[in-house]
């Protein structure tokens, strides 16, 4: 007599449940050394303010509209993640990898991206007042009509950045590289640009009124219609 073999369907764990479980585990210090991995996870609209997600592997995750204000995402892997319209206000993403991530229309106010990899990331219309970008890599990033007033970005790499009408008023950008950047209409009023390098950059129509330009390099730079003030 042949025995019938019944098959049971094993569903994949829900990424939101996994994420919430990890956060609860962190709150009582269990699984302290484990790495959360949620590659390509659908986490759109999730609310995780002040969560501890340091070192999480979130490659390609969909975090559109997520509330991550004050979250600890240090050294997290967010390559190609979608963070469009997310709230990252005052969160810590120092040394995180956000290469090719989408941060368009995100709230990045006073967020920490020190030494983070943001190469080829997109910041279109992002709100990033007071953002910390010390030593960060934004090579080839797209920063169109974004607001980076009072940003702290000394020794950062902004080379080959595309930043139409980028607002960098009163930002600290000392020893920062803008080599080959496309920055037409950029607003640098009141910024500290001491020893910044704009070699090969396009600064057509940029405004440097009141900026500190001590030791700035403008080698082979397009300076058409630039306003240097009095």
C-alpha positions as CSV (number, residue, x, y, z in Angstrom):
1,X,0.0,0.0,0.0
2,X,1.6,3.3,-1.1
3,X,1.8,6.0,1.4
4,X,0.7,9.5,0.3
5,X,3.2,12.2,0.9
6,X,1.6,15.5,2.0
7,X,3.5,18.7,1.3
8,X,3.4,21.7,3.6
9,X,4.1,25.2,2.6
10,X,6.6,27.0,4.7
11,X,6.2,30.7,4.4
12,X,9.1,33.1,4.5
13,X,9.4,35.1,7.7
14,X,7.8,38.5,7.5
15,X,10.6,41.1,7.3
16,X,8.7,43.5,9.5
17,X,8.3,40.9,12.2
18,X,12.0,40.0,12.0
19,X,12.9,43.7,12.3
20,X,10.6,44.3,15.3
21,X,11.9,41.1,16.9
22,X,15.5,42.3,16.5
23,X,14.7,45.7,18.1
24,X,13.0,44.0,21.1
25,X,16.0,41.7,21.4
26,X,18.3,44.7,21.4
27,X,16.3,46.3,24.2
28,X,17.2,43.4,26.6
29,X,20.7,42.9,25.1
30,X,20.1,39.4,23.7
31,X,21.5,38.5,20.2
32,X,23.8,41.4,20.8
33,X,26.4,40.1,18.3
34,X,24.1,38.9,15.6
35,X,23.7,40.8,12.3
36,X,20.2,41.6,11.1
37,X,19.9,40.7,7.4
38,X,16.9,41.9,5.4
39,X,18.0,42.1,1.8
40,X,15.5,43.6,-0.6
41,X,12.9,43.7,2.2
42,X,9.6,45.6,1.8
43,X,9.6,47.9,4.8
44,X,7.9,50.9,3.2
45,X,6.1,53.1,5.7
46,X,7.5,51.3,8.8
47,X,7.7,53.3,12.0
48,X,10.9,52.7,14.0
49,X,11.9,55.9,15.7
50,X,15.1,55.6,17.9
51,X,15.6,52.0,16.9
52,X,19.0,50.3,17.3
53,X,19.9,48.9,13.9
54,X,23.7,49.4,13.9
55,X,25.4,47.1,11.3
56,X,22.1,45.9,9.8
57,X,22.3,44.5,6.3
58,X,19.5,46.2,4.4
59,X,20.8,46.1,0.8
60,X,18.1,47.1,-1.6
61,X,15.5,47.5,1.1
62,X,12.4,49.5,0.4
63,X,12.1,52.0,3.2
64,X,10.0,54.6,1.4
65,X,8.3,56.9,3.9
66,X,9.8,55.1,6.9
67,X,10.1,56.9,10.2
68,X,13.6,56.3,11.4
69,X,14.2,59.5,13.3
70,X,16.9,59.2,15.9
71,X,17.7,55.6,14.8
72,X,21.1,54.1,15.2
73,X,22.2,52.9,11.8
74,X,25.9,53.1,12.2
75,X,27.8,51.0,9.8
76,X,24.6,49.7,8.3
77,X,24.6,48.4,4.7
78,X,22.0,50.3,2.7
79,X,23.4,49.9,-0.8
80,X,20.7,50.7,-3.3
81,X,18.1,51.1,-0.6
82,X,15.1,53.3,-1.3
83,X,14.7,55.9,1.5
84,X,12.6,58.3,-0.5
85,X,10.4,60.6,1.7
86,X,11.8,58.8,4.8
87,X,12.4,60.6,8.1
88,X,16.0,60.3,9.3
89,X,16.0,63.4,11.4
90,X,18.9,63.2,13.9
91,X,19.6,59.6,13.1
92,X,23.1,58.2,13.1
93,X,24.4,56.7,9.9
94,X,28.1,57.2,10.5
95,X,30.2,54.9,8.4
96,X,27.1,53.4,6.8
97,X,27.2,52.3,3.1
98,X,24.5,54.1,1.2
99,X,26.0,53.8,-2.3
100,X,23.3,54.3,-5.0
101,X,20.6,54.8,-2.3
102,X,17.6,57.0,-3.0
103,X,17.2,59.8,-0.4
104,X,15.0,62.0,-2.5
105,X,12.6,64.2,-0.5
106,X,13.9,62.7,2.8
107,X,14.1,64.6,6.0
108,X,17.8,64.4,6.9
109,X,17.9,67.4,9.3
110,X,20.8,67.1,11.7
111,X,21.4,63.4,10.7
112,X,24.9,62.1,11.1
113,X,26.6,60.7,7.9
114,X,30.2,61.2,9.0
115,X,32.6,59.0,7.0
116,X,29.5,57.4,5.2
117,X,29.7,56.1,1.6
118,X,27.0,58.1,-0.3
119,X,28.6,57.7,-3.7
120,X,26.0,57.9,-6.5
121,X,23.2,58.4,-4.0
122,X,20.2,60.6,-5.0
123,X,19.2,63.6,-2.8
124,X,16.7,65.4,-5.0
125,X,14.7,67.9,-2.9
126,X,16.0,66.5,0.3
127,X,15.8,68.6,3.5
128,X,19.2,68.3,5.1
129,X,19.7,71.4,7.2
130,X,22.5,70.9,9.7
131,X,23.5,67.5,8.3
132,X,26.8,66.0,9.4
133,X,29.0,64.8,6.5
134,X,32.5,65.0,7.9
135,X,34.8,62.9,5.7
136,X,31.8,61.5,3.8
137,X,32.0,60.3,0.2
138,X,29.4,61.8,-2.1
139,X,31.3,61.2,-5.3
140,X,28.9,61.2,-8.3
141,X,25.8,61.9,-6.1
142,X,22.8,63.7,-7.5
143,X,21.8,66.6,-5.2
144,X,19.3,68.6,-7.1
145,X,17.3,71.4,-5.4
146,X,18.4,70.0,-2.1
147,X,18.7,72.1,1.1
148,X,22.0,71.6,2.9
149,X,22.1,74.8,4.9
150,X,24.6,74.8,7.8
151,X,25.9,71.4,6.8
152,X,29.1,70.2,8.5
153,X,31.0,68.6,5.6
154,X,34.7,69.3,6.2
155,X,37.2,66.9,4.3
156,X,34.3,65.4,2.4
157,X,34.4,64.2,-1.2
158,X,31.9,66.0,-3.4
159,X,33.8,65.3,-6.6
160,X,31.7,64.8,-9.8
161,X,28.6,65.6,-7.8
162,X,25.5,66.8,-9.8
163,X,23.9,69.6,-7.7
164,X,21.6,71.9,-9.7
165,X,20.6,74.8,-7.4
166,X,22.1,73.1,-4.4
167,X,21.6,75.2,-1.2
168,X,24.8,75.2,0.9
169,X,24.4,78.5,2.7
170,X,26.5,78.8,5.9
171,X,27.8,75.3,5.5
172,X,31.3,74.3,6.8
173,X,33.1,72.8,3.8
174,X,36.8,73.2,4.6
175,X,39.2,71.0,2.7
176,X,36.3,69.5,0.8
177,X,36.8,68.3,-2.8
178,X,34.3,69.5,-5.5
179,X,36.6,68.4,-8.4
180,X,34.6,68.0,-11.6
181,X,31.3,68.7,-9.8
182,X,28.3,70.2,-11.7
183,X,27.0,72.9,-9.5
184,X,25.1,75.5,-11.6
185,X,23.2,78.0,-9.5
186,X,24.6,76.7,-6.2
187,X,24.2,78.9,-3.2
188,X,27.4,79.1,-1.0
189,X,26.5,82.4,0.7
190,X,28.2,82.6,4.1
191,X,29.8,79.2,3.8
192,X,33.3,78.3,5.1
193,X,35.1,77.0,2.0
194,X,38.7,77.4,3.2
195,X,41.1,75.2,1.1
196,X,38.2,73.6,-0.8
197,X,39.1,72.4,-4.3
198,X,36.8,73.3,-7.2
199,X,39.2,72.1,-10.0
200,X,37.3,71.4,-13.2
201,X,33.9,72.2,-11.6
202,X,31.0,74.0,-13.3
203,X,29.9,76.8,-11.0
204,X,27.9,78.8,-13.5
205,X,25.7,81.3,-11.7
206,X,26.8,80.2,-8.2
207,X,26.7,82.7,-5.3
208,X,29.7,83.0,-3.0
209,X,28.7,86.3,-1.4
210,X,30.1,86.4,2.2
211,X,31.8,83.0,1.9
212,X,35.3,82.3,3.3
213,X,37.4,81.5,0.2
214,X,40.8,81.4,1.8
215,X,43.1,79.0,-0.1
216,X,40.3,77.8,-2.4
217,X,41.4,76.2,-5.7
218,X,39.6,77.3,-8.9
219,X,41.8,75.6,-11.5
220,X,40.0,75.2,-14.9
221,X,36.7,76.0,-13.2
222,X,33.8,77.5,-15.0
223,X,33.0,80.7,-13.2
224,X,30.5,82.3,-15.6
225,X,28.1,84.7,-13.9
226,X,29.4,83.8,-10.5
227,X,28.6,86.3,-7.7
228,X,31.6,86.8,-5.3
229,X,29.9,89.8,-3.7
230,X,31.9,92.8,-2.6
